[in-house]
Amino acid sequence: MSEPRPNVWSPRHVGVREFRGNLTSFLKQVQEGQRFILMSHHKVVAEIGPPSEDVAVRKPGALRGKIRISDDFDSLPADVLKAMEDGT
């Protein structure tokens, strides 16, 4: 008989030390859909689980040619530059 699958709907509370010591095992469970609440000194420090379905994969270069940097990007108005140099 197979082992019952963990409940993927309710996160399991795990101490940071236990999580760190068994990282590979926990990450395999995350890939299977399990979520974990990481605890340190009885306080929640993180929630770890699989990414949500609406996470978009970034496509490098997708905005190429669509973003323009102004010609005066590196220029500061004289009064701002003077204030930064004088420290006032």
C-alpha positions, -999 to 999 in steps of 0.1 A, spaced: 0 0 0 13 35 -9 21 61 17 -6 88 20 2 120 2 7 151 24 -22 175 26 -13 202 1 -39 226 13 -27 232 49 9 243 53 30 223 77 49 242 104 86 234 104 115 249 124 143 266 104 169 242 117 149 212 106 142 228 72 179 236 67 190 201 77 166 184 53 165 210 25 165 186 -4 137 165 10 116 196 17 122 210 -18 110 178 -33 78 180 -13 74 216 -24 76 204 -60 48 180 -52 26 209 -40 32 209 -2 35 243 15 56 250 47 55 277 73 90 282 87 92 290 124 121 305 144 117 308 182 79 302 178 75 330 153 66 327 116 96 338 95 86 326 60 61 306 39 75 283 13 56 266 -14 53 261 -52 49 293 -73 14 305 -80 0 298 -114 -1 334 -125 37 339 -122 49 350 -156 82 338 -170 105 367 -178 116 368 -214 150 386 -217 149 412 -245 111 414 -246 112 452 -242 141 458 -266 134 489 -287 104 499 -266 123 518 -239 141 551 -246 164 569 -223 162 607 -224 192 625 -238 195 645 -206 194 614 -184 228 621 -168 223 659 -165 213 676 -133 199 711 -131 225 735 -119 207 743 -86 204 706 -77 241 700 -85 252 730 -65 231 719 -35 247 684 -36 282 697 -39 277 723 -11 259 699 12 231 724 18 
